[in-house]
Amino acid sequence: MSLVRLLGFKTLACGCLAGHYRELATSREIAYIEEKGAACGVHGHRRNHTVTPERAARSAATVLTARAS
């Protein structure tokens, strides 16, 4: 376990709440799914699990595209 600094929160398009953190030892940015959205269908969005910021954004875009169809 390493120390992290909170950078902020973001609500994804699927309704999930993602917390963005910076790992102090390596300066790596980490995103955790803090809360899963009630209507979220993305399997990779699980509460208290990490996702890469790019993957979180891509998943949200996929959900938006799927809903628009």
Secondary structure by P-SEA (a helix, b strand, c coil): cbbbbbcccccccccbbbbbbbcccccbbbbcccccccccccccccccccccaaaaaaaaaaaaaaaac
